[in-house]
Amino acid sequence: MTAPELISHLRSLRSESGIAAQKRSGIEPRTETLGLTMPVLRDLARKQGTNHPLALDLWISDIHDARILATLIADPARLTRDQSERWVRECDSWALTDALAFLVDRTPFAATKAQLWTTRQGEFMKRAGFATMAGMAVHRKDLTDDVFVAFFPAFTREAIDERLYVKKAVAWALSQIGKRNPVLHKAATAEAKRIGKLTAPAARWISKEALSVLKK
């Protein structure tokens, strides 16, 4: 399909109940939303295959669902640093943020962007940094432990951020790193305990969440 054809197809699938369900889960983007589920979008992505030019066209449609689909068909080998920067600045929901992170985590500059984005002020931009770290922990079997240990100062620094989608992402990234192997499990557990000693309520919440996953 061309971008206009695919966008027309997406609009034909619009679901009011899906939009309502997404609102209940905190997905309320500024852009147009169609309420399509991830299984529907993943099925469309499989049918389209990797298609970077199409992904670029879908992104500029300003449709939330089309942008998520764009992250699913974009080619990480062709994604540039500048493009990832433009896209992350336009993320307006945790769902789109995480979808983009799972594209960026497969790029050579994933660690650099992850570290940089955790220093940004915007809630979704900061989340993007930690979501990229979580994605790298799950998807990048080629990376050494040192890459992930280098992320720990960001966890401590941002553990005082009380915003929901930031603190959830910090706990998520820390626990996923700890699940990679026994060495990182020990390191992540120790880091979670250190964070738990901070006075900020968010830090105690992050510590508890991460440790509950790491104990399983």
C-alpha positions in Angstrom: 0.0 0.0 0.0 1.0 3.6 -0.5 0.9 5.9 2.5 -2.5 7.5 1.5 -4.0 4.0 1.0 -2.7 2.7 4.3 -3.9 5.8 6.2 -7.3 5.4 4.6 -7.3 1.7 5.7 -6.3 2.7 9.2 -9.2 5.2 9.4 -11.6 2.5 8.2 -10.6 0.5 11.3 -11.3 3.4 13.7 -12.7 2.0 17.0 -14.5 4.3 19.4 -14.4 1.6 22.1 -10.7 1.3 21.4 -10.2 5.0 21.9 -12.1 4.8 25.2 -10.0 1.9 26.4 -6.8 3.7 25.5 -7.9 6.8 27.5 -8.5 4.5 30.5 -4.9 3.3 30.2 -3.5 6.9 29.9 -3.2 7.1 26.1 -4.5 10.6 25.2 -2.3 12.0 22.4 -2.7 15.5 21.1 -2.8 14.1 17.6 -5.7 12.2 15.9 -6.2 8.7 17.4 -8.1 5.8 15.9 -8.0 3.4 18.9 -6.3 0.5 17.1 -4.8 -2.2 19.2 -1.1 -3.3 19.0 -2.1 -6.8 17.5 -3.9 -5.0 14.7 -0.9 -2.7 14.0 1.6 -5.5 14.3 -0.4 -7.5 11.7 -0.4 -4.6 9.3 3.4 -4.2 9.9 4.0 -7.8 9.0 2.1 -7.4 5.8 4.0 -4.3 4.9 7.4 -5.5 5.9 10.3 -3.2 6.5 9.7 0.0 4.5 11.6 3.0 5.7 10.2 5.5 3.2 6.7 4.5 4.0 7.4 4.8 7.7 8.5 8.4 7.1 5.3 9.2 5.3 3.2 7.6 8.0 4.8 9.6 10.7 4.1 13.0 9.1 0.4 12.1 8.9 0.0 13.3 12.5 -2.1 10.2 13.3 -1.1 8.4 16.6 -1.8 4.9 15.3 0.0 5.6 12.0 3.0 6.8 13.9 3.1 3.6 16.0 2.9 1.6 12.7 5.8 3.7 11.4 8.0 2.6 14.2 7.1 -1.0 13.4 8.1 -0.9 9.7 11.0 1.6 9.9 14.4 0.2 9.2 16.8 0.7 12.2 19.7 0.6 9.9 18.4 3.6 8.0 17.2 5.5 11.1 19.4 8.6 11.7 20.2 10.3 14.9 18.5 13.5 13.7 15.4 11.6 12.7 15.1 9.8 16.0 15.5 13.2 17.7 12.7 14.7 15.6 10.4 11.8 16.3 11.1 11.6 20.1 10.2 15.3 20.4 6.8 14.6 18.8 5.9 11.6 21.1 2.7 12.4 22.9 1.8 9.2 24.7 3.6 6.4 26.6 2.6 3.9 23.9 4.2 5.9 21.0 7.2 6.6 23.2 7.8 2.9 23.9 7.2 2.0 20.3 9.9 4.4 19.2 12.3 3.2 21.9 11.9 -0.3 20.6 13.1 1.0 17.2 15.9 3.1 18.5 17.2 0.3 20.7 18.4 -1.6 17.6 20.5 1.3 16.3 24.3 1.8 16.8 23.5 5.0 18.7 21.0 3.5 21.1 23.1 3.9 24.3 24.0 7.5 23.4 20.4 8.6 22.8 19.2 6.7 25.8 21.6 8.5 28.1 20.8 11.9 26.5 17.1 11.5 26.6 17.1 10.7 30.3 18.4 14.2 30.9 15.6 16.0 29.1 12.7 17.6 31.0 9.7 16.4 29.0 8.0 13.4 30.6 7.8 11.4 27.4 11.3 12.3 26.3 12.7 11.3 29.6 10.7 8.1 29.5 12.1 7.4 26.0 15.6 7.2 27.4 14.7 4.6 30.0 12.4 2.7 27.6 15.3 2.5 25.2 17.5 1.1 28.0 14.8 -1.5 28.7 14.5 -2.4 25.1 18.3 -2.8 24.8 18.3 -5.1 27.8 15.7 -7.4 26.1 16.7 -7.2 22.4 20.5 -6.5 22.3 22.1 -9.8 23.1 25.4 -8.5 21.6 26.0 -5.9 24.2 28.4 -6.3 27.2 27.5 -5.8 30.8 29.5 -2.5 30.9 27.0 -0.9 28.6 24.2 -1.4 31.1 26.2 -0.6 34.2 26.9 2.8 32.7 23.2 3.5 32.8 22.9 3.2 36.6 23.8 6.8 37.5 20.8 7.9 35.4 18.5 5.7 37.5 19.7 7.3 40.7 19.6 10.8 39.3 16.1 10.5 38.0 14.6 8.4 40.8 13.3 11.5 42.4 11.0 12.3 39.4 7.5 11.8 40.7 5.9 11.7 37.2 4.1 8.4 36.6 5.6 7.6 33.2 9.1 8.4 34.2 9.2 6.4 37.5 7.5 3.5 35.8 10.2 3.5 33.0 13.1 3.8 35.5 11.8 0.7 37.4 11.2 -1.1 34.1 14.7 -0.5 32.7 16.4 -1.4 35.9 14.5 -4.6 36.3 15.0 -5.6 32.7 18.8 -5.0 32.9 18.8 -7.2 36.1 17.1 -10.1 34.2 19.9 -10.3 31.6 22.3 -12.4 33.6 23.5 -13.2 37.2 26.1 -10.5 37.2 23.7 -7.8 36.2 21.0 -9.2 38.5 23.3 -8.7 41.4 24.2 -5.2 40.3 20.7 -4.1 39.6 19.4 -5.5 42.9 22.1 -3.5 44.7 21.2 -0.4 42.7 17.5 -0.8 43.5 18.3 -1.1 47.2 20.4 2.1 47.0 17.6 3.9 45.3 15.2 2.7 48.0 17.2 4.6 50.6 16.6 8.0 48.9 13.9 10.1 50.6 11.8 10.8 47.5 8.5 8.8 47.4 9.2 8.0 43.7 12.6 6.5 44.6 11.0 4.2 47.2 8.3 3.2 44.7 10.9 2.4 42.0 13.0 0.4 44.4 10.0 -1.7 45.5 8.8 -2.3 41.9 12.2 -3.2 40.6 13.0 -5.6 43.5 9.6 -7.3 43.1 10.6 -8.2 39.5 14.1 -9.1 40.3 13.0 -11.5 43.1 11.0 -13.6 40.8 
